[in-house]
Every structure is written in structure tokens, then in C-alpha cells.
Amino acid sequence: MVYHGDKRRRLVAVGLSALVGSVCIMSGFFGLDMDVLQVNLAPDAVSSDIQEHETPSSQPLPKAFDRLVLVVIDALRADMVLGNAAIHRSHHYGEDLSMFMPFTAQLARQDGTVAYVAQAGVPTVTMPRLKALTTGKQPAFIDVLRNFNSKAVDDDNIMQMFFHAGYRMVLYGDETWLALFPHIFHRHDATSGFFTRDTVFVDSNVTRHLNEELDPRMASPKSRDWDVLVLHYLGVDHVGHLHGPHSSSMRHKLGEMDAVLQMIHHAIQKQDAIRQQDTTSSQKSLPTLLVLCSDHGMTNTGNHGGASAEESSALLLFVLPPMRETAPTAQHQQQGAEADGPSRGERRSSLFRRVLQVDLVPTLAALFGLRIPTTNTGKTLHDVVNAAGMKEPVEALRRNLDQLTKSWSPADRAKLWKMPGTSYSSEAGLTEALERAQAAVLESDGSEYNAGAIVVGIACMAFGMALSFSASGVESVWTRKSWSLVVLAAGTVMQVASYGSSSAIENEHTTWNFILTTLWMFLALRHVAAKDYRDVPLVALLAVTTRLLRSRNQVINFARLNDLPLLATLKNTSVGFEYEQDDSLSVLTTRSLLDDFELPPGYEKIGAVVCIGLYGIWKLQHLGVAMFWHALLQVVFVGGLAAALAFALCPTVAAFAHATYMAAALLLVSSWGVSTKNAASTSSSHRRFIPMELSAWLLGLLLQRESNSAVLAILCVQQACSFAWQRRRRHDDDVSIVAAMSTLWMSKCAFYALGNSHLMTTIDISMAYTGLTTYSQGIVGFLTYFIVMTGPTVVLLASFSAGSAVDMLPTLWCLELLSCLVYSAIMYAMRFHLFVWSVFAPKMMYHLAILVWDAAITAVAVVVPTRS
């Protein structure tokens, strides 16, 4: 038998092992930036076969433009300008958002404009995508965390090229640019992009400068002292997070952006006309290039971060002066037919070409006569350089090809240049070679992974798992031939084995719900077989609540989440609804039970407040404190509930949110400040988790979207039943194991029921600003973390308040570490899988985040002493 003192020491060691293992695995999988250009060849290492095809690139190419206006509209999905046909998804044909940007949509189809759907790689968040748009290099997946604390770019980039070439640069908009490129803008006015509740100032603060910077008469001095003007609008992204892309707020915001772009386009034309007539300059002025692009798209819930078509379909639009577009020669027409597929007219009327975001970098370098950044992995867009009327488009393509193949061995480069049937003196041949070179450069060779760090991380987790297993007491239960343990072991094996399939990872919520429902059925049958009918209703209610929670998330369908109604015309044909009309019994069990049950706005929140309020008052009866403290805690808890409800009804009054935060903090402090009867004893020390749990319920009510209110109410009923069942079966031999594993499984089901998934897309950052008037990285980061972990947190604390946390934690840790250990090995084996970055990598981030959260809860449960 392992005594409590020894268990505590082992749990501390387990938590530390998990943290060390998490750091090592994070370093091994995500810690190193993917640098595909790893070999720097000496000049004499290049064979003569290669040198004869290369042209000295010391002389810059003639530039086609001398000024650039780069407009970045955050989260502007390609179809918002190019129409629904721009995204190849059958379920995407609904409301055509491009009708709210009529000028820009028409501009994209005019002569002199070249439009693309720009493929944004994961992670689809702002900072990594800006790095890709300026360095031409795909960022590391770990940049999804660095997004909140951006550092200066170390890699060679196009912004430095402009700066060293003497271009004067001005910035208005997202302050991320200043963090990535400090000291290169000679004038700027930046705003924070993280306070998502601001949808007005983040854009108006950019537009208010345009009257001077883009003065059509060029009377303002500011209109004459810049060469590169960067305008980064954040409002579309913020509206998406708050209301989704199909809201009335988004329609208004898109109309606003359309008007701004029309003003910019008109001002550029006027300024170019004045500059062309300027006789005071010794050199003739060149036109201004207008580039409209976005960093990423957004899902139908308004979030982003994953790899879905909606998130990865960004916009890339080159607006060229009409006089620059030359009539294509017969050679160009043949090359365009071979390389581009449909003609430009056909593309405008149907689909637009899909290119990579990184292709912007070498294209800008060619148009402005700059050197291509050394780490670039993009290819020059030949139809842009042709439309711009460049004097040496073939040379621009040749230099791009030479830059991409710098890291290759001499033999591989010679094979490329000697490939039969390919002419490197023609544009078509170079375009084909560029396609092959880019594909080869972007192909992973596994060198971005640190196998040693991964092995050390797995070893640390194995050590922690062995410690937690020895402290869990599973051996003693196994020797009694407990059937409960057989069911629990089978469920665990099934769940861990599912990690070998990417489809099973995408549908992991179904696995957790299945094994949890199986457990409830087994317990009910065991009670019936023992003729112990008193607990059958509790177990039956646990099964019913599990079924109701499952209806929130099934058949890999997240469309119904987060208050987004589905179009009735799409419901029977969209992905995730194929089985809704099937009458077979097995499929009926996956139907949603809540879709047709809707309450008026606010009623769900009121119901959740009443349900959680009754639950909290009932739980406080088990606290066993003096009457004064009991009454005080009730007042604090009920006051926090009232404040949360008031904020839901009046979200503009931040004082209500502050009152809820205060009530939650007081309950948390009372966990240590209130003396309980025999508080130092093991039998009653679990009671201090009751105020902690109620504090978590208050924060959950405040921070979760209103669409999750019913889920919180059902989850509350489930935890009440679980608490009662654990208390009544506390003398069973296997109760600690069953309680621990059912707690873990309920926490996973609650995690998915509240709208989470294996993707970063479902992380809701908009609610993390509840009650805040400005951006605070620490506060917003913690609240976002808590929003994601609300379900597991309330389930764990509710179970700890029913029994000894020290007895349950070893089993919990054993299962969590086993899951993460196996998944780490599977992900390393799948490192060349097609979905490694879109499925396996984000799931690994969740695994590690959960381990860190569990370590924090363990510290509270084990390290922090109870007042006697």
C-alpha cells in the first residue's frame, strides 16, 4: 500500500516529469524553424554544367514600379472578393459575400488586374502568415504560440530588401509589423491586433491617414515622402471572431473596406498622373503597384488557425496600371495555355488560380528590381511580371530558379538543367522548372524534427507513467479480478489505438462518448445483477446527460457550434449531415437531440444560471463550515451568478463582468482561508475543492458563449449525479479507479461538448476579452486557456470534491501520460503523412497543453497545504 505522504511526493515527481517531457517533445516537434535551405554550397562546388545556364545576378533587374501600396485586410477570405467559386467546397455555395464588395470584385476581373487564391499554410494566424508574406519561407508550427509575442524576423526578407535599397516605408495598422521589422519604417501609427472587441478604431485609425498619404493632388508633404505604404486593416478579422462571416456586422465591414479600396485606387491613379507630368525630376516616374492581400481566411464560425479551405484561402490581388499590360505574343499565348490552364477571361468567369502565399516575395523582388531573399521558397508569378510589362521576365524567372536550387547538390542541380524536353531559354520551360524546384524545396526530409529531444520527452513521460501507475493501486484491484477494470482497460486500449488513424483523431469525440456510455451501461448492469437498485437511476441519468452532451458535436461537424445557424437548403446535403435522414438505429443514435429545441435569446443563460445556482447551493451544504462562513460563501456565489447573468443581458456594462471575476476570486481564496472541521484530515480535505469548483463554474458562465449555456447546465446535472454516485459508493473496493477513469472520460467529453476539437480553429479568443477595455497578454492568455479547459476543469474539481484527489490523481496521470506517450510515437512515425501539420500537429499541441493544465491542478491539490 502506498501511503498519502508517499503519493504526494510521487505526484510531484510525476508532474515535473510531465513538464520536462512536454518541453522536450515541444522542442523536438516544433522548436526548430523549418529551414529547407540547409546546405550552403561554395562557389567552386557548382559544376560547369550548371554554370553555363546561370547568369550573374549582381546587376539588378530593371524595375517596373517605383512605389508600392500594400493593403493587408486581416482574415479577408478569397471568396469575399472573388466569389464563392473561388473556393472549391460544395457546402460553401451559400451567401455570396463578394456582393458586399462590388468595386473590389469588379476590379479583380478587369484588365490590368491579376487575382489569385493564395494558399496560406498552417498555422493560419497573423504573425506566421506575415512572416511568410515577407520572407517567402513557410513558418514553423510553433509560431502559433509566438503569435502573441512577436519578435524581430531573423531571416532574409523583402522588407529589408526595400529598406537597404533606399525605399522610404510607412506603416499604418497592425503593430505586429513593428515587432517583426523594427526601425525600418520612417513613419508609423500602429494599433494592437489582439483586442478583438474593437471593430471600429483599428480601421478608422488607418483610414484617417489616407487623406494625407494618398492626397490625390499631392499637396500634402506626406504624399511625396514614401515609396512603400503598408496598410493593415484588422476590422474584418475582429468582426469574424465576434459575429462570424455571415453576420450583418460583416456585411457592413466589407462595404466599408470596399469604399476604402475604391478611394485608394482612385488616389493612386491621380497621384501617378501628377508624378508622370512632374518635370522637376531627373528620372521619369514609374507607376505605383497596388497589392491587396490577406494573411489568412476564416471558418464559418469566424475563427482561424487550422488548415480548412476557408482558413487557408487567402486573397492575393495585383492591381496594375492598364497601360502596363501589353498584348500577349503568340509565344506568350501558348505558354499561358500550357502553364496556366484556362485563359484569363475564363478564369475571371469561373475559377481563379491557386498559388502559395510565399510566391508574393519573389514576384515583388522582380517587379522592383530587388534581390530575392535567400530563404525564399516561393516562385515568381510569371503572368504578373508579363502583365507589368517587365523588360526581362525570363531573366527574373531564371534568377528565381537559381535561388531556389542553391541548397541542392551539384548533381541534383545538373539533373534539373539537363532534363530532356525542357528549354531554359523560354518562359514556359523556366516556369515548369520553377514548379518542380518549389515542390522539391518544400518537401520535408524530416530534418526539421529533433529525434533526440523527442526520445528524451517520451522517456520522461514513461518514467512519470511508471511512477503514477505504482501509486494508483491498480494492482490490488486487478488481483481481485474486477470486471470494472477489464471494461476500463478495454476502453483505454480502444481510445489509444484510435490515434493511429487521422480520421479517428478528427472524430475523437465519438470515441470518448462511446467508451463513457459503455461504462455507464456496465455499471447499471452490475447494480442490477447485484440487486442494488438504489443507484440505477443515478447511472441512468449519467447516461442520459452523456447522450445530450454528445449531441453538441458529432460526425466531424462543427457547423452548428458557436451560434451559427445552418441554411435550411444546405442542411440535408452538407458535410456532416449525410446521415440525418437515415432511419437505421445505429445512425439515429448519432442524431442531434438539441437542434430542433431552441429557446429565445437569454433564456438558455437564465436556465443555466438557475441550474448551476441550485447545484452550487447544494454542494455548499457538504462543505461543513461554520454557519457564518457558509452564509457568506452562498452570498458570494449567488452574487457572482447574478452578475454573470446581468452581463449576459447587458454586455456593455463591464462592471458586471468585474463583479463576477471578483466573486470567483473570493471563492478561490476561500478554499484556503476558510477552516473546515478536521481540515487537516484526509477524510475531509477534499471539501476545499468545492469553492474552487464553484469559482470555475462562475468563470465558465461568464466566458463561454451563450450557445454553450445549455451544455453547462447539462454538465452541471451530470456532475451532481457523479458526485452523489461517488459519495454513495465510496466504500467499494474499486471506487477510486472507476471514479478516476470516469472523471477523465467525462472531462474529455466535456472538452468536446463545449465546442473544442483537435484544431486550433475552435479556440475562441473573442470571449477572452470579456470585461477588458484594453489588451493584456497575460490576462487574455490565461482566460483563453481557461475557456478551452472549462469542461475538464469543472469535471476534475467536482470529482476531487467528492473524494480524495491524492487517490485519483495517480490514475489520471497514468492515463494522460500513456495517451501522450503513444501519440508522440505515432506522430513521429507519421511525420511524413499528408496531414501531419493539419491534423497530427495541432492535436499534439492540445495534448501538451492539457498536461501543463493537469500539472497546475496537481500543484493545487498536492503542493498547496490545507489550513488546519
Summary of the structure (lengths in Angstrom):
residues: 868
radius of gyration: 30.1
end to end distance: 26.0
largest distance: 101.9
contacts: 2956
relative contact order: 0.12
helix: 59%
strand: 6%
